[in-house]
Amino acid sequence: MSGEQNNNPLHGITLEMILTRLVEKYGWEELGRRITIKCFTDDPSIKSSLKFLRRTPWARKKVEDLYLTQ
């Protein structure tokens, strides 16, 4: 089972960790420009963004992809 995660660069990194690091690096305004979703541009918070990203696979993928390319 552990062999399945060997090639997953996000293994062991939570969505909250990813979002926190992106906000620290870019800030909400720049993050909202890079990924245009309302939870980043309209009264953003970690809590509300996590709620949205956990329910919305396409948005979560965009956030994970940005994290991996930074």
PQR file with spaces between the fields and no chain letter, atoms N, CA, C, O and H, PARSE charges and radii, in Angstrom:
ATOM       1  N    MET     1       0.812   -1.199    0.000 -0.4000 1.5000
ATOM       2  CA   MET     1       0.000    0.000    0.000 -0.0000 2.0000
ATOM       3  C    MET     1       0.850    1.254    0.000  0.5500 1.7000
ATOM       4  O    MET     1       0.509    2.209   -0.698 -0.5500 1.4000
ATOM       5  N    SER     2       1.939    1.296    0.750 -0.4000 1.5000
ATOM       6  CA   SER     2       2.767    2.497    0.798 -0.0000 2.0000
ATOM       7  C    SER     2       3.446    2.758   -0.541  0.5500 1.7000
ATOM       8  O    SER     2       3.809    3.900   -0.824 -0.5500 1.4000
ATOM       9  H    SER     2       2.216    0.520    1.317  0.4000 1.0000
ATOM      10  N    GLY     3       3.625    1.746   -1.363 -0.4000 1.5000
ATOM      11  CA   GLY     3       4.223    1.917   -2.673 -0.0000 2.0000
ATOM      12  C    GLY     3       3.379    2.736   -3.619  0.5500 1.7000
ATOM      13  O    GLY     3       3.901    3.320   -4.569 -0.5500 1.4000
ATOM      14  H    GLY     3       3.330    0.819   -1.133  0.4000 1.0000
ATOM      15  N    GLU     4       2.073    2.789   -3.374 -0.4000 1.5000
ATOM      16  CA   GLU     4       1.170    3.546   -4.231 -0.0000 2.0000
ATOM      17  C    GLU     4       1.400    5.050   -4.142  0.5500 1.7000
ATOM      18  O    GLU     4       1.086    5.773   -5.087 -0.5500 1.4000
ATOM      19  H    GLU     4       1.649    2.315   -2.603  0.4000 1.0000
ATOM      20  N    GLN     5       1.939    5.531   -3.036 -0.4000 1.5000
ATOM      21  CA   GLN     5       2.110    6.963   -2.821 -0.0000 2.0000
ATOM      22  C    GLN     5       3.513    7.459   -3.149  0.5500 1.7000
ATOM      23  O    GLN     5       3.769    8.659   -3.048 -0.5500 1.4000
ATOM      24  H    GLN     5       2.194    4.944   -2.268  0.4000 1.0000
ATOM      25  N    ASN     6       4.423    6.580   -3.536 -0.4000 1.5000
ATOM      26  CA   ASN     6       5.806    6.970   -3.784 -0.0000 2.0000
ATOM      27  C    ASN     6       5.937    8.074   -4.824  0.5500 1.7000
ATOM      28  O    ASN     6       6.806    8.934   -4.685 -0.5500 1.4000
ATOM      29  H    ASN     6       4.214    5.605   -3.618  0.4000 1.0000
ATOM      30  N    ASN     7       5.114    8.081   -5.846 -0.4000 1.5000
ATOM      31  CA   ASN     7       5.220    9.070   -6.911 -0.0000 2.0000
ATOM      32  C    ASN     7       4.244   10.232   -6.743  0.5500 1.7000
ATOM      33  O    ASN     7       4.110   11.049   -7.654 -0.5500 1.4000
ATOM      34  H    ASN     7       4.408    7.382   -5.959  0.4000 1.0000
ATOM      35  N    ASN     8       3.574   10.326   -5.624 -0.4000 1.5000
ATOM      36  CA   ASN     8       2.626   11.398   -5.374 -0.0000 2.0000
ATOM      37  C    ASN     8       3.333   12.528   -4.626  0.5500 1.7000
ATOM      38  O    ASN     8       3.626   12.383   -3.439 -0.5500 1.4000
ATOM      39  H    ASN     8       3.683    9.662   -4.884  0.4000 1.0000
ATOM      40  N    PRO     9       3.614   13.651   -5.296 -0.5600 1.5000
ATOM      41  CA   PRO     9       4.341   14.740   -4.636  0.2800 2.0000
ATOM      42  C    PRO     9       3.538   15.421   -3.533  0.5500 1.7000
ATOM      43  O    PRO     9       4.104   16.171   -2.738 -0.5500 1.4000
ATOM      44  N    LEU    10       2.238   15.177   -3.471 -0.4000 1.5000
ATOM      45  CA   LEU    10       1.405   15.783   -2.441 -0.0000 2.0000
ATOM      46  C    LEU    10       1.160   14.860   -1.252  0.5500 1.7000
ATOM      47  O    LEU    10       0.431   15.218   -0.327 -0.5500 1.4000
ATOM      48  H    LEU    10       1.778   14.568   -4.117  0.4000 1.0000
ATOM      49  N    HIS    11       1.761   13.681   -1.271 -0.4000 1.5000
ATOM      50  CA   HIS    11       1.572   12.724   -0.186 -0.0000 2.0000
ATOM      51  C    HIS    11       2.037   13.337    1.138  0.5500 1.7000
ATOM      52  O    HIS    11       3.165   13.814    1.255 -0.5500 1.4000
ATOM      53  H    HIS    11       2.354   13.390   -2.023  0.4000 1.0000
ATOM      54  N    GLY    12       1.152   13.315    2.119 -0.4000 1.5000
ATOM      55  CA   GLY    12       1.488   13.824    3.442 -0.0000 2.0000
ATOM      56  C    GLY    12       1.283   15.325    3.605  0.5500 1.7000
ATOM      57  O    GLY    12       1.519   15.860    4.689 -0.5500 1.4000
ATOM      58  H    GLY    12       0.235   12.928    2.023  0.4000 1.0000
ATOM      59  N    ILE    13       0.852   16.011    2.560 -0.4000 1.5000
ATOM      60  CA   ILE    13       0.624   17.451    2.624 -0.0000 2.0000
ATOM      61  C    ILE    13      -0.890   17.690    2.573  0.5500 1.7000
ATOM      62  O    ILE    13      -1.556   17.282    1.621 -0.5500 1.4000
ATOM      63  H    ILE    13       0.660   15.577    1.680  0.4000 1.0000
ATOM      64  N    THR    14      -1.417   18.344    3.587 -0.4000 1.5000
ATOM      65  CA   THR    14      -2.859   18.578    3.634 -0.0000 2.0000
ATOM      66  C    THR    14      -3.237   19.766    2.761  0.5500 1.7000
ATOM      67  O    THR    14      -2.398   20.600    2.422 -0.5500 1.4000
ATOM      68  H    THR    14      -0.876   18.675    4.360  0.4000 1.0000
ATOM      69  N    LEU    15      -4.498   19.827    2.410 -0.4000 1.5000
ATOM      70  CA   LEU    15      -5.010   20.954    1.636 -0.0000 2.0000
ATOM      71  C    LEU    15      -4.830   22.255    2.422  0.5500 1.7000
ATOM      72  O    LEU    15      -4.530   23.297    1.840 -0.5500 1.4000
ATOM      73  H    LEU    15      -5.181   19.150    2.686  0.4000 1.0000
ATOM      74  N    GLU    16      -5.008   22.193    3.714 -0.4000 1.5000
ATOM      75  CA   GLU    16      -4.817   23.382    4.545 -0.0000 2.0000
ATOM      76  C    GLU    16      -3.370   23.866    4.492  0.5500 1.7000
ATOM      77  O    GLU    16      -3.127   25.070    4.417 -0.5500 1.4000
ATOM      78  H    GLU    16      -5.252   21.346    4.186  0.4000 1.0000
ATOM      79  N    MET    17      -2.414   22.952    4.529 -0.4000 1.5000
ATOM      80  CA   MET    17      -0.998   23.322    4.419 -0.0000 2.0000
ATOM      81  C    MET    17      -0.712   23.970    3.066  0.5500 1.7000
ATOM      82  O    MET    17      -0.004   24.973    2.987 -0.5500 1.4000
ATOM      83  H    MET    17      -2.611   21.973    4.590  0.4000 1.0000
ATOM      84  N    ILE    18      -1.265   23.393    2.011 -0.4000 1.5000
ATOM      85  CA   ILE    18      -1.069   23.925    0.658 -0.0000 2.0000
ATOM      86  C    ILE    18      -1.619   25.345    0.572  0.5500 1.7000
ATOM      87  O    ILE    18      -0.929   26.254    0.110 -0.5500 1.4000
ATOM      88  H    ILE    18      -1.841   22.578    2.074  0.4000 1.0000
ATOM      89  N    LEU    19      -2.846   25.533    1.010 -0.4000 1.5000
ATOM      90  CA   LEU    19      -3.488   26.841    0.921 -0.0000 2.0000
ATOM      91  C    LEU    19      -2.754   27.870    1.776  0.5500 1.7000
ATOM      92  O    LEU    19      -2.557   29.006    1.344 -0.5500 1.4000
ATOM      93  H    LEU    19      -3.407   24.795    1.384  0.4000 1.0000
ATOM      94  N    THR    20      -2.352   27.488    2.970 -0.4000 1.5000
ATOM      95  CA   THR    20      -1.626   28.406    3.853 -0.0000 2.0000
ATOM      96  C    THR    20      -0.318   28.856    3.214  0.5500 1.7000
ATOM      97  O    THR    20       0.017   30.040    3.262 -0.5500 1.4000
ATOM      98  H    THR    20      -2.512   26.565    3.321  0.4000 1.0000
ATOM      99  N    ARG    21       0.412   27.940    2.626 -0.4000 1.5000
ATOM     100  CA   ARG    21       1.686   28.294    1.980 -0.0000 2.0000
ATOM     101  C    ARG    21       1.466   29.204    0.780  0.5500 1.7000
ATOM     102  O    ARG    21       2.233   30.143    0.564 -0.5500 1.4000
ATOM     103  H    ARG    21       0.140   26.979    2.587  0.4000 1.0000
ATOM     104  N    LEU    22       0.427   28.933    0.001 -0.4000 1.5000
ATOM     105  CA   LEU    22       0.143   29.784   -1.160 -0.0000 2.0000
ATOM     106  C    LEU    22      -0.252   31.197   -0.727  0.5500 1.7000
ATOM     107  O    LEU    22       0.159   32.176   -1.349 -0.5500 1.4000
ATOM     108  H    LEU    22      -0.196   28.170    0.177  0.4000 1.0000
ATOM     109  N    VAL    23      -1.043   31.301    0.333 -0.4000 1.5000
ATOM     110  CA   VAL    23      -1.438   32.623    0.830 -0.0000 2.0000
ATOM     111  C    VAL    23      -0.221   33.362    1.375  0.5500 1.7000
ATOM     112  O    VAL    23      -0.089   34.569    1.170 -0.5500 1.4000
ATOM     113  H    VAL    23      -1.377   30.506    0.839  0.4000 1.0000
ATOM     114  N    GLU    24       0.668   32.655    2.067 -0.4000 1.5000
ATOM     115  CA   GLU    24       1.891   33.288    2.575 -0.0000 2.0000
ATOM     116  C    GLU    24       2.763   33.794    1.433  0.5500 1.7000
ATOM     117  O    GLU    24       3.346   34.874    1.523 -0.5500 1.4000
ATOM     118  H    GLU    24       0.561   31.675    2.233  0.4000 1.0000
ATOM     119  N    LYS    25       2.850   33.018    0.365 -0.4000 1.5000
ATOM     120  CA   LYS    25       3.716   33.382   -0.753 -0.0000 2.0000
ATOM     121  C    LYS    25       3.107   34.486   -1.624  0.5500 1.7000
ATOM     122  O    LYS    25       3.795   35.447   -1.969 -0.5500 1.4000
ATOM     123  H    LYS    25       2.377   32.140    0.292  0.4000 1.0000
ATOM     124  N    TYR    26       1.837   34.358   -1.977 -0.4000 1.5000
ATOM     125  CA   TYR    26       1.214   35.261   -2.937 -0.0000 2.0000
ATOM     126  C    TYR    26       0.290   36.305   -2.312  0.5500 1.7000
ATOM     127  O    TYR    26       0.127   37.394   -2.863 -0.5500 1.4000
ATOM     128  H    TYR    26       1.279   33.578   -1.696  0.4000 1.0000
ATOM     129  N    GLY    27      -0.305   35.988   -1.184 -0.4000 1.5000
ATOM     130  CA   GLY    27      -1.352   36.836   -0.623 -0.0000 2.0000
ATOM     131  C    GLY    27      -2.664   36.536   -1.329  0.5500 1.7000
ATOM     132  O    GLY    27      -2.677   35.957   -2.416 -0.5500 1.4000
ATOM     133  H    GLY    27      -0.171   35.104   -0.736  0.4000 1.0000
ATOM     134  N    TRP    28      -3.771   36.936   -0.702 -0.4000 1.5000
ATOM     135  CA   TRP    28      -5.085   36.627   -1.261 -0.0000 2.0000
ATOM     136  C    TRP    28      -5.311   37.302   -2.607  0.5500 1.7000
ATOM     137  O    TRP    28      -5.876   36.701   -3.521 -0.5500 1.4000
ATOM     138  H    TRP    28      -3.759   37.407    0.180  0.4000 1.0000
ATOM     139  N    GLU    29      -4.865   38.563   -2.728 -0.4000 1.5000
ATOM     140  CA   GLU    29      -5.132   39.300   -3.967 -0.0000 2.0000
ATOM     141  C    GLU    29      -4.467   38.626   -5.174  0.5500 1.7000
ATOM     142  O    GLU    29      -5.108   38.408   -6.203 -0.5500 1.4000
ATOM     143  H    GLU    29      -4.406   39.050   -1.986  0.4000 1.0000
ATOM     144  N    GLU    30      -3.192   38.303   -5.038 -0.4000 1.5000
ATOM     145  CA   GLU    30      -2.483   37.652   -6.146 -0.0000 2.0000
ATOM     146  C    GLU    30      -3.011   36.238   -6.378  0.5500 1.7000
ATOM     147  O    GLU    30      -3.115   35.799   -7.523 -0.5500 1.4000
ATOM     148  H    GLU    30      -2.672   38.480   -4.203  0.4000 1.0000
ATOM     149  N    LEU    31      -3.338   35.534   -5.325 -0.4000 1.5000
ATOM     150  CA   LEU    31      -3.891   34.188   -5.468 -0.0000 2.0000
ATOM     151  C    LEU    31      -5.207   34.243   -6.232  0.5500 1.7000
ATOM     152  O    LEU    31      -5.483   33.379   -7.064 -0.5500 1.4000
ATOM     153  H    LEU    31      -3.253   35.890   -4.394  0.4000 1.0000
ATOM     154  N    GLY    32      -6.016   35.255   -5.952 -0.4000 1.5000
ATOM     155  CA   GLY    32      -7.273   35.443   -6.661 -0.0000 2.0000
ATOM     156  C    GLY    32      -7.086   35.783   -8.129  0.5500 1.7000
ATOM     157  O    GLY    32      -7.940   35.469   -8.958 -0.5500 1.4000
ATOM     158  H    GLY    32      -5.792   35.957   -5.276  0.4000 1.0000
ATOM     159  N    ARG    33      -5.962   36.431   -8.454 -0.4000 1.5000
ATOM     160  CA   ARG    33      -5.659   36.709   -9.867 -0.0000 2.0000
ATOM     161  C    ARG    33      -5.178   35.439  -10.580  0.5500 1.7000
ATOM     162  O    ARG    33      -5.519   35.203  -11.739 -0.5500 1.4000
ATOM     163  H    ARG    33      -5.268   36.687   -7.780  0.4000 1.0000
ATOM     164  N    ARG    34      -4.406   34.648   -9.893 -0.4000 1.5000
ATOM     165  CA   ARG    34      -3.869   33.428  -10.509 -0.0000 2.0000
ATOM     166  C    ARG    34      -4.944   32.351  -10.663  0.5500 1.7000
ATOM     167  O    ARG    34      -4.972   31.633  -11.662 -0.5500 1.4000
ATOM     168  H    ARG    34      -4.130   34.840   -8.951  0.4000 1.0000
ATOM     169  N    ILE    35      -5.819   32.245   -9.676 -0.4000 1.5000
ATOM     170  CA   ILE    35      -6.918   31.274   -9.712 -0.0000 2.0000
ATOM     171  C    ILE    35      -8.189   32.059   -9.409  0.5500 1.7000
ATOM     172  O    ILE    35      -8.454   32.406   -8.258 -0.5500 1.4000
ATOM     173  H    ILE    35      -5.796   32.829   -8.864  0.4000 1.0000
ATOM     174  N    THR    36      -8.956   32.331  -10.430 -0.4000 1.5000
ATOM     175  CA   THR    36     -10.129   33.185  -10.275 -0.0000 2.0000
ATOM     176  C    THR    36     -11.316   32.395   -9.742  0.5500 1.7000
ATOM     177  O    THR    36     -12.123   31.849  -10.496 -0.5500 1.4000
ATOM     178  H    THR    36      -8.741   32.049  -11.365  0.4000 1.0000
ATOM     179  N    ILE    37     -11.391   32.354   -8.425 -0.4000 1.5000
ATOM     180  CA   ILE    37     -12.557   31.774   -7.770 -0.0000 2.0000
ATOM     181  C    ILE    37     -12.974   32.722   -6.646  0.5500 1.7000
ATOM     182  O    ILE    37     -12.132   33.356   -6.010 -0.5500 1.4000
ATOM     183  H    ILE    37     -10.736   32.797   -7.813  0.4000 1.0000
ATOM     184  N    LYS    38     -14.254   32.809   -6.417 -0.4000 1.5000
ATOM     185  CA   LYS    38     -14.825   33.797   -5.512 -0.0000 2.0000
ATOM     186  C    LYS    38     -14.273   33.690   -4.084  0.5500 1.7000
ATOM     187  O    LYS    38     -14.122   34.703   -3.402 -0.5500 1.4000
ATOM     188  H    LYS    38     -14.938   32.294   -6.935  0.4000 1.0000
ATOM     189  N    CYS    39     -13.976   32.481   -3.637 -0.4000 1.5000
ATOM     190  CA   CYS    39     -13.502   32.331   -2.260 -0.0000 2.0000
ATOM     191  C    CYS    39     -12.122   32.954   -2.058  0.5500 1.7000
ATOM     192  O    CYS    39     -11.691   33.134   -0.919 -0.5500 1.4000
ATOM     193  H    CYS    39     -14.099   31.658   -4.191  0.4000 1.0000
ATOM     194  N    PHE    40     -11.422   33.287   -3.148 -0.4000 1.5000
ATOM     195  CA   PHE    40     -10.130   33.967   -3.052 -0.0000 2.0000
ATOM     196  C    PHE    40     -10.253   35.473   -3.268  0.5500 1.7000
ATOM     197  O    PHE    40      -9.359   36.230   -2.889 -0.5500 1.4000
ATOM     198  H    PHE    40     -11.773   33.141   -4.074  0.4000 1.0000
ATOM     199  N    THR    41     -11.350   35.910   -3.873 -0.4000 1.5000
ATOM     200  CA   THR    41     -11.470   37.320   -4.232 -0.0000 2.0000
ATOM     201  C    THR    41     -12.502   38.088   -3.400  0.5500 1.7000
ATOM     202  O    THR    41     -12.423   39.314   -3.317 -0.5500 1.4000
ATOM     203  H    THR    41     -12.076   35.295   -4.181  0.4000 1.0000
ATOM     204  N    ASP    42     -13.448   37.410   -2.794 -0.4000 1.5000
ATOM     205  CA   ASP    42     -14.526   38.079   -2.067 -0.0000 2.0000
ATOM     206  C    ASP    42     -14.494   37.669   -0.596  0.5500 1.7000
ATOM     207  O    ASP    42     -14.986   36.599   -0.237 -0.5500 1.4000
ATOM     208  H    ASP    42     -13.512   36.414   -2.862  0.4000 1.0000
ATOM     209  N    ASP    43     -13.919   38.516    0.254 -0.4000 1.5000
ATOM     210  CA   ASP    43     -13.805   38.262    1.691 -0.0000 2.0000
ATOM     211  C    ASP    43     -13.166   36.893    1.978  0.5500 1.7000
ATOM     212  O    ASP    43     -13.786   36.043    2.617 -0.5500 1.4000
ATOM     213  H    ASP    43     -13.520   39.385   -0.037  0.4000 1.0000
ATOM     214  N    PRO    44     -11.940   36.683    1.511 -0.5600 1.5000
ATOM     215  CA   PRO    44     -11.304   35.364    1.627  0.2800 2.0000
ATOM     216  C    PRO    44     -10.880   35.017    3.058  0.5500 1.7000
ATOM     217  O    PRO    44     -10.525   35.887    3.854 -0.5500 1.4000
ATOM     218  N    SER    45     -10.929   33.736    3.347 -0.4000 1.5000
ATOM     219  CA   SER    45     -10.389   33.192    4.596 -0.0000 2.0000
ATOM     220  C    SER    45      -9.981   31.748    4.335  0.5500 1.7000
ATOM     221  O    SER    45     -10.468   31.104    3.406 -0.5500 1.4000
ATOM     222  H    SER    45     -11.218   33.030    2.700  0.4000 1.0000
ATOM     223  N    ILE    46      -9.095   31.266    5.160 -0.4000 1.5000
ATOM     224  CA   ILE    46      -8.654   29.873    5.025 -0.0000 2.0000
ATOM     225  C    ILE    46      -9.855   28.939    5.199  0.5500 1.7000
ATOM     226  O    ILE    46     -10.041   28.007    4.417 -0.5500 1.4000
ATOM     227  H    ILE    46      -8.700   31.789    5.915  0.4000 1.0000
ATOM     228  N    LYS    47     -10.660   29.192    6.221 -0.4000 1.5000
ATOM     229  CA   LYS    47     -11.788   28.307    6.526 -0.0000 2.0000
ATOM     230  C    LYS    47     -12.789   28.227    5.374  0.5500 1.7000
ATOM     231  O    LYS    47     -13.181   27.132    4.968 -0.5500 1.4000
ATOM     232  H    LYS    47     -10.509   29.949    6.857  0.4000 1.0000
ATOM     233  N    SER    48     -13.202   29.377    4.847 -0.4000 1.5000
ATOM     234  CA   SER    48     -14.202   29.348    3.773 -0.0000 2.0000
ATOM     235  C    SER    48     -13.618   28.763    2.491  0.5500 1.7000
ATOM     236  O    SER    48     -14.309   28.067    1.747 -0.5500 1.4000
ATOM     237  H    SER    48     -12.884   30.266    5.177  0.4000 1.0000
ATOM     238  N    SER    49     -12.348   29.049    2.239 -0.4000 1.5000
ATOM     239  CA   SER    49     -11.709   28.504    1.040 -0.0000 2.0000
ATOM     240  C    SER    49     -11.563   26.995    1.123  0.5500 1.7000
ATOM     241  O    SER    49     -11.787   26.296    0.134 -0.5500 1.4000
ATOM     242  H    SER    49     -11.787   29.615    2.843  0.4000 1.0000
ATOM     243  N    LEU    50     -11.190   26.485    2.290 -0.4000 1.5000
ATOM     244  CA   LEU    50     -11.077   25.038    2.463 -0.0000 2.0000
ATOM     245  C    LEU    50     -12.419   24.360    2.252  0.5500 1.7000
ATOM     246  O    LEU    50     -12.493   23.307    1.618 -0.5500 1.4000
ATOM     247  H    LEU    50     -11.008   27.053    3.093  0.4000 1.0000
ATOM     248  N    LYS    51     -13.471   24.952    2.774 -0.4000 1.5000
ATOM     249  CA   LYS    51     -14.815   24.375    2.613 -0.0000 2.0000
ATOM     250  C    LYS    51     -15.162   24.264    1.129  0.5500 1.7000
ATOM     251  O    LYS    51     -15.652   23.230    0.675 -0.5500 1.4000
ATOM     252  H    LYS    51     -13.410   25.808    3.289  0.4000 1.0000
ATOM     253  N    PHE    52     -14.904   25.340    0.375 -0.4000 1.5000
ATOM     254  CA   PHE    52     -15.190   25.332   -1.059 -0.0000 2.0000
ATOM     255  C    PHE    52     -14.306   24.331   -1.802  0.5500 1.7000
ATOM     256  O    PHE    52     -14.800   23.550   -2.615 -0.5500 1.4000
ATOM     257  H    PHE    52     -14.506   26.180    0.743  0.4000 1.0000
ATOM     258  N    LEU    53     -13.012   24.353   -1.526 -0.4000 1.5000
ATOM     259  CA   LEU    53     -12.072   23.491   -2.254 -0.0000 2.0000
ATOM     260  C    LEU    53     -12.330   22.010   -1.990  0.5500 1.7000
ATOM     261  O    LEU    53     -12.121   21.178   -2.873 -0.5500 1.4000
ATOM     262  H    LEU    53     -12.610   24.987   -0.866  0.4000 1.0000
ATOM     263  N    ARG    54     -12.775   21.680   -0.805 -0.4000 1.5000
ATOM     264  CA   ARG    54     -13.063   20.272   -0.487 -0.0000 2.0000
ATOM     265  C    ARG    54     -14.294   19.767   -1.228  0.5500 1.7000
ATOM     266  O    ARG    54     -14.428   18.563   -1.449 -0.5500 1.4000
ATOM     267  H    ARG    54     -12.945   22.355   -0.088  0.4000 1.0000
ATOM     268  N    ARG    55     -15.202   20.672   -1.618 -0.4000 1.5000
ATOM     269  CA   ARG    55     -16.414   20.288   -2.334 -0.0000 2.0000
ATOM     270  C    ARG    55     -16.285   20.420   -3.847  0.5500 1.7000
ATOM     271  O    ARG    55     -17.168   19.984   -4.586 -0.5500 1.4000
ATOM     272  H    ARG    55     -15.093   21.650   -1.438  0.4000 1.0000
ATOM     273  N    THR    56     -15.174   21.028   -4.317 -0.4000 1.5000
ATOM     274  CA   THR    56     -15.068   21.388   -5.725 -0.0000 2.0000
ATOM     275  C    THR    56     -13.758   20.853   -6.303  0.5500 1.7000
ATOM     276  O    THR    56     -12.728   21.523   -6.233 -0.5500 1.4000
ATOM     277  H    THR    56     -14.457   21.383   -3.716  0.4000 1.0000
ATOM     278  N    PRO    57     -13.797   19.653   -6.870 -0.5600 1.5000
ATOM     279  CA   PRO    57     -12.565   19.010   -7.354  0.2800 2.0000
ATOM     280  C    PRO    57     -11.778   19.828   -8.378  0.5500 1.7000
ATOM     281  O    PRO    57     -10.549   19.836   -8.323 -0.5500 1.4000
ATOM     282  N    TRP    58     -12.446   20.518   -9.315 -0.4000 1.5000
ATOM     283  CA   TRP    58     -11.705   21.275  -10.331 -0.0000 2.0000
ATOM     284  C    TRP    58     -10.923   22.433   -9.699  0.5500 1.7000
ATOM     285  O    TRP    58      -9.812   22.743  -10.132 -0.5500 1.4000
ATOM     286  H    TRP    58     -13.445   20.511   -9.360  0.4000 1.0000
ATOM     287  N    ALA    59     -11.501   23.066   -8.684 -0.4000 1.5000
ATOM     288  CA   ALA    59     -10.815   24.177   -8.016 -0.0000 2.0000
ATOM     289  C    ALA    59      -9.650   23.647   -7.171  0.5500 1.7000
ATOM     290  O    ALA    59      -8.575   24.247   -7.137 -0.5500 1.4000
ATOM     291  H    ALA    59     -12.403   22.815   -8.332  0.4000 1.0000
ATOM     292  N    ARG    60      -9.873   22.537   -6.503 -0.4000 1.5000
ATOM     293  CA   ARG    60      -8.802   21.938   -5.697 -0.0000 2.0000
ATOM     294  C    ARG    60      -7.616   21.565   -6.588  0.5500 1.7000
ATOM     295  O    ARG    60      -6.462   21.759   -6.204 -0.5500 1.4000
ATOM     296  H    ARG    60     -10.746   22.050   -6.530  0.4000 1.0000
ATOM     297  N    LYS    61      -7.901   21.033   -7.769 -0.4000 1.5000
ATOM     298  CA   LYS    61      -6.828   20.660   -8.690 -0.0000 2.0000
ATOM     299  C    LYS    61      -6.018   21.881   -9.105  0.5500 1.7000
ATOM     300  O    LYS    61      -4.792   21.811   -9.188 -0.5500 1.4000
ATOM     301  H    LYS    61      -8.838   20.875   -8.081  0.4000 1.0000
ATOM     302  N    LYS    62      -6.689   22.994   -9.366 -0.4000 1.5000
ATOM     303  CA   LYS    62      -5.976   24.222   -9.742 -0.0000 2.0000
ATOM     304  C    LYS    62      -5.051   24.684   -8.616  0.5500 1.7000
ATOM     305  O    LYS    62      -3.925   25.113   -8.872 -0.5500 1.4000
ATOM     306  H    LYS    62      -7.686   23.050   -9.298  0.4000 1.0000
ATOM     307  N    VAL    63      -5.522   24.598   -7.379 -0.4000 1.5000
ATOM     308  CA   VAL    63      -4.717   24.997   -6.236 -0.0000 2.0000
ATOM     309  C    VAL    63      -3.526   24.058   -6.076  0.5500 1.7000
ATOM     310  O    VAL    63      -2.406   24.512   -5.845 -0.5500 1.4000
ATOM     311  H    VAL    63      -6.436   24.250   -7.171  0.4000 1.0000
ATOM     312  N    GLU    64      -3.758   22.759   -6.197 -0.4000 1.5000
ATOM     313  CA   GLU    64      -2.673   21.786   -6.080 -0.0000 2.0000
ATOM     314  C    GLU    64      -1.655   21.972   -7.197  0.5500 1.7000
ATOM     315  O    GLU    64      -0.452   21.869   -6.957 -0.5500 1.4000
ATOM     316  H    GLU    64      -4.668   22.389   -6.385  0.4000 1.0000
ATOM     317  N    ASP    65      -2.115   22.241   -8.408 -0.4000 1.5000
ATOM     318  CA   ASP    65      -1.207   22.449   -9.532 -0.0000 2.0000
ATOM     319  C    ASP    65      -0.346   23.695   -9.320  0.5500 1.7000
ATOM     320  O    ASP    65       0.852   23.679   -9.603 -0.5500 1.4000
ATOM     321  H    ASP    65      -3.092   22.325   -8.603  0.4000 1.0000
ATOM     322  N    LEU    66      -0.954   24.770   -8.824 -0.4000 1.5000
ATOM     323  CA   LEU    66      -0.182   25.986   -8.551 -0.0000 2.0000
ATOM     324  C    LEU    66       0.862   25.703   -7.491  0.5500 1.7000
ATOM     325  O    LEU    66       2.004   26.144   -7.615 -0.5500 1.4000
ATOM     326  H    LEU    66      -1.927   24.783   -8.595  0.4000 1.0000
ATOM     327  N    TYR    67       0.489   24.975   -6.453 -0.4000 1.5000
ATOM     328  CA   TYR    67       1.421   24.621   -5.387 -0.0000 2.0000
ATOM     329  C    TYR    67       2.617   23.832   -5.930  0.5500 1.7000
ATOM     330  O    TYR    67       3.762   24.074   -5.545 -0.5500 1.4000
ATOM     331  H    TYR    67      -0.440   24.616   -6.353  0.4000 1.0000
ATOM     332  N    LEU    68       2.337   22.900   -6.814 -0.4000 1.5000
ATOM     333  CA   LEU    68       3.397   22.054   -7.353 -0.0000 2.0000
ATOM     334  C    LEU    68       4.330   22.818   -8.307  0.5500 1.7000
ATOM     335  O    LEU    68       5.492   22.442   -8.463 -0.5500 1.4000
ATOM     336  H    LEU    68       1.407   22.703   -7.126  0.4000 1.0000
ATOM     337  N    THR    69       3.837   23.869   -8.935 -0.4000 1.5000
ATOM     338  CA   THR    69       4.664   24.607   -9.902 -0.0000 2.0000
ATOM     339  C    THR    69       5.385   25.803   -9.290  0.5500 1.7000
ATOM     340  O    THR    69       6.184   26.448   -9.969 -0.5500 1.4000
ATOM     341  H    THR    69       2.894   24.174   -8.808  0.4000 1.0000
ATOM     342  N    GLN    70       5.123   26.109   -8.039 -0.4000 1.5000
ATOM     343  CA   GLN    70       5.778   27.269   -7.422 -0.0000 2.0000
ATOM     344  C    GLN    70       7.226   27.030   -7.099  0.5500 1.7000
ATOM     345  O    GLN    70       7.898   27.921   -6.578 -0.5500 1.4000
ATOM     346  H    GLN    70       4.474   25.585   -7.488  0.4000 1.0000
